[in-house]
Amino acid sequence: MKCLKEEVQANVLLAGEYEVSLAPAVKTEYVVKDSKGDILSKKDDIPHGKILKFHLSQKLMIHLRFVLWHMPYNHLFQAVYIKQIKQEIYLITKRGIEAKNYEGIGEAAKLKPSEVELKRLEDLSEAIVQDFARMRKNEEEMRDTNEATNTRVLYFSIFSMCWLLGLSIWQVLYLRRFFKAKKLIE
């Protein structure tokens, strides 16, 4: 079993292709789940293909799991042979602008190649602006968290200093009283 996790932002298109090297008596399945546990896509016994395109409405963590399982054999030699087979999984994921099929959009809208390229560049610039806005929002959240942590650390250090000062004063007074009671000091 091989698993991959990837965080996907809201309103971002996600697509992918995979290919599993062929091996005798080995079945392949893949499952794509979101962080809520909902199955977005699942296929059994397919050595290669495309993962369906997903357009998520909210920010989620995507879990992609490939499971390779061996067909049952009656002979011990064949079972040992199958366990020694190495399989490779080739996976290409695309998201955002990379996942869009502009050739299909151009054919459907009967656009010229230059118009299709302009549409791609327009979408690319929108994606860049959205990424900068998301980065700015993340930076503000991190700054707020940093300032809150800074304030808490300041208050905790002041509290610790006061506590240590109070404890040291109490210790001096206690030892002074103890030594006066034992008549070691005047």
N, C-alpha and C positions, 0 to 999 in steps of 0.2 A: 504494500500500500504506500503510495506517495501522495503527500498532501501539500498544497500551496495555499497561502492566505494573502489577500491583497485588499487594501482599503480603497474603496471606490467612492468618490464624491457624488453628491446629488446631481441629477440631470446630466450624467456623463454616460455616453454609449460605451459598452464593453463588448468586445468580440474576441474570438480566438480560433486557432486551428491547432490540431494535434495529430501526431502520428506515432504509433507504437510499432516497434520492430516485430516482425512476425516470428512466432515460435510455435513448434508443434504442440498441440493439446493445451494451449494456454488461452484463456478467455480474458477479455479486457472490458472493463466498464468504467464509466466516469460519472461523478455526481457533482453538481454545482449547487451549493447551499449558501444562503445569506446568513448573517449573524443571528437572525431570529430562529433559524432552523428550517425555514421554508426551502423546499427543493425547487430551484429555478430550472434545472435541466438535468436529465439523467438518460444515459444510453448504455445498453448492454451489448457485449460481444461485437464491438466495432473497432477494427484496428486503426482506422484513420477517419478523419472527418473534421467538421467545423462545430465549434461550440456555438450555440445560439447566441444571437446578439441580445444584450440586455440594456434596457434604459431604466435605471433605478431612480425613483422619485426622492429618495433620501440617502444620506451618507450611511453606507453599510460596509461591513467586512465580508468579503466573498471567500468562501472555502471551496477549493477545487481539489477533488480527491480522485486519483486513479487507483483502481484495484485490479491487480493481475492475479488470477486464480487458475490453478491447474486442474485439468479434467482428471477424474479418478482413474487410476490404473490398477490392474490386478497384480502386475509383476513388480517385484522389488527393484529390479535393475532399471526399469523404465522410470520409476518414481525417483530414484537417485539421479538418473540422467536429467530429468526435467528440473530438479532443484539446482543443477549446475548451470543451466541456461541463463545467460544474462540478457536482459531486455532493456532497450533504451526507449525513452519517451521524449519526443520532440514536441515542445509546446511554444506557440507564438501567441502572445496576447497583445491586443491593441485596444486602446481606449481613446475616447474623445474624437478628435479630428481624424486620427489614423484609422479608426474603425468605420468611418463613413465611406460609402461607395459612391464617389462623385461621378463615375462613368454612368451608373444607373440613373442618377439624378439628371444628368445631362441628356440622356436618351429620353427619359420620361417627359422632361420639359422642352425637349427639342432645342437645346442650347448649343452654341458653337463651342469649340474647345477653349477658346480664350475666355468665354463667359463662364465656363465650368471652372477654369483656373481662378478667375476673379471670385467666384462663389467660394471656392476652397480657401482663398486668401482672406476673404471676409470672415468666414467661420473661424479661421486660424487666429485672426486679430481679436475676435470676440472671445475665443478661448483664452487668449493671453490676458485680456482685460479681466476676465472672470478669475483666472489664476492669481493675478495681482490683488484683486479684491479679497479673495480667500486668504492669501498670504497676509494681507494687511489686518484682516479680522483675527487670524491666528496670532499675529504679532501683538495685537491689542490684548487678547486673552492671556497670552504669556506674560506680557508686561503687568497686567492686573494681578495675575497669580504671583509674580515676582515681588511686586510691591506689598501684597498681603503677607507673603512669607517673610519679607524683610521686617515688616511691622511686628509680626508675631515673634520673630527672633529677637528684636530689640526689647520688647516687653518681657520675654522670657529671660534675657540676660540681665535686665534691671531687677527682675524678681529674684533671680539667682544671687546676684550681688547683695541685695538687701537681706536675703535669707542667710547667706554666708557671714555677713557683717553682724547680724543679730545673733547667730550661733557662736561666733567668736567672742562677742561681748558677754554672752551668757557663760561661756566656758571660762573666761578670765575671772568673772565675778564668782563663779562656783569654786574655782581653784583657790581664789583668794580667801573665801570663807572657809574652805577645807583646811588650808594651811594655818589660818588663824585659830581654828578649832583644835588643831594638833599642836598649836603654839610653836610653829616653825618660823613664822614671821610675826611682826608686831602690828 
